[in-house]
């Protein structure tokens, strides 16, 4: 639920315990079914979800992880839904002292994303063509901090931090290709953690992204959960 709350779809419909999420088709997370309940009729619930997305011109997508409706994953596979984007949730119950130590580089942190922040994030992670306005609307749906390491007025590495009670959700970590292998992602991550003033944090990354996982493990994060998507 933390991930769901930190990346909110601007249209949500709750049916039988399932949350049908839509946000202009930008990111699967905000345009998929969060199926945590136990509907009376599983088949009818799936058909209802399919109608919801069909009416919006989108493929039906389910987010399947810990706590998902029992038997859902198997039923979707039978119906021809493809398993895509296996994702890891990594958490640090207590961030290491060096993460919260003194800044090595200056990082700009604002309460709203500015144009340069958005352009860098979208240039790296915008796999959906158009949709930057929808992405900004998703980001700003909850209070968050936006960090960027800049050179010459250009954001080279960015990240987003969402305060959620006693923990911090880290999202939108992105570094421009020409600025990689300089430790800038680590710089932004640490700056956001210091700014938030919490030593507990979590983040999500795709399972194949070994480089990101190595970075996060170096900062004290370990795998705490997994989920994937089923796409019709």
Secondary structure in CASP SS format (residue, H / E / C, confidence):
PFRMAT SS
TARGET T0000
AUTHOR 0000-0000-0000
METHOD secondary structure of the structure
MODEL  1
X C 1.00
X H 1.00
X H 1.00
X H 1.00
X H 1.00
X H 1.00
X C 1.00
X C 1.00
X C 1.00
X C 1.00
X E 1.00
X E 1.00
X E 1.00
X E 1.00
X E 1.00
X C 1.00
X C 1.00
X E 1.00
X E 1.00
X E 1.00
X E 1.00
X E 1.00
X C 1.00
X C 1.00
X C 1.00
X C 1.00
X C 1.00
X C 1.00
X C 1.00
X C 1.00
X C 1.00
X C 1.00
X E 1.00
X E 1.00
X E 1.00
X C 1.00
X C 1.00
X C 1.00
X C 1.00
X C 1.00
X C 1.00
X H 1.00
X H 1.00
X H 1.00
X H 1.00
X H 1.00
X H 1.00
X H 1.00
X H 1.00
X H 1.00
X H 1.00
X H 1.00
X H 1.00
X H 1.00
X C 1.00
X C 1.00
X C 1.00
X C 1.00
X C 1.00
X C 1.00
X E 1.00
X E 1.00
X E 1.00
X E 1.00
X E 1.00
X C 1.00
X C 1.00
X C 1.00
X C 1.00
X C 1.00
X C 1.00
X H 1.00
X H 1.00
X H 1.00
X H 1.00
X H 1.00
X H 1.00
X H 1.00
X C 1.00
X C 1.00
X C 1.00
X E 1.00
X E 1.00
X E 1.00
X E 1.00
X E 1.00
X E 1.00
X E 1.00
X E 1.00
X E 1.00
X E 1.00
X E 1.00
X C 1.00
X C 1.00
X C 1.00
X C 1.00
X C 1.00
X C 1.00
X C 1.00
X C 1.00
X C 1.00
X C 1.00
X C 1.00
X C 1.00
X C 1.00
X C 1.00
X C 1.00
X E 1.00
X E 1.00
X E 1.00
X C 1.00
X C 1.00
X C 1.00
X C 1.00
X H 1.00
X H 1.00
X H 1.00
X H 1.00
X H 1.00
X H 1.00
X H 1.00
X H 1.00
X H 1.00
X H 1.00
X H 1.00
X C 1.00
X C 1.00
X C 1.00
X C 1.00
X C 1.00
X C 1.00
X H 1.00
X H 1.00
X H 1.00
X H 1.00
X H 1.00
X H 1.00
X H 1.00
X H 1.00
X C 1.00
X C 1.00
X C 1.00
X C 1.00
X C 1.00
X E 1.00
X E 1.00
X E 1.00
X E 1.00
X E 1.00
X E 1.00
X E 1.00
X C 1.00
X C 1.00
X E 1.00
X E 1.00
X E 1.00
X E 1.00
X E 1.00
X E 1.00
X E 1.00
X E 1.00
X E 1.00
X E 1.00
X E 1.00
X C 1.00
X C 1.00
X E 1.00
X E 1.00
X E 1.00
X E 1.00
X E 1.00
X E 1.00
X E 1.00
X E 1.00
X E 1.00
X C 1.00
X H 1.00
X H 1.00
X H 1.00
X C 1.00
X C 1.00
X C 1.00
X C 1.00
X H 1.00
X H 1.00
X H 1.00
X H 1.00
X H 1.00
X H 1.00
X H 1.00
X H 1.00
X H 1.00
X H 1.00
X H 1.00
X H 1.00
X H 1.00
X C 1.00
X C 1.00
X C 1.00
X C 1.00
X E 1.00
X E 1.00
X E 1.00
X E 1.00
X E 1.00
X E 1.00
X C 1.00
X C 1.00
X C 1.00
X H 1.00
X H 1.00
X H 1.00
X H 1.00
X H 1.00
X H 1.00
X H 1.00
X H 1.00
X H 1.00
X C 1.00
X C 1.00
X C 1.00
X E 1.00
X E 1.00
X E 1.00
X E 1.00
X E 1.00
X E 1.00
X E 1.00
X E 1.00
X E 1.00
X E 1.00
X C 1.00
END
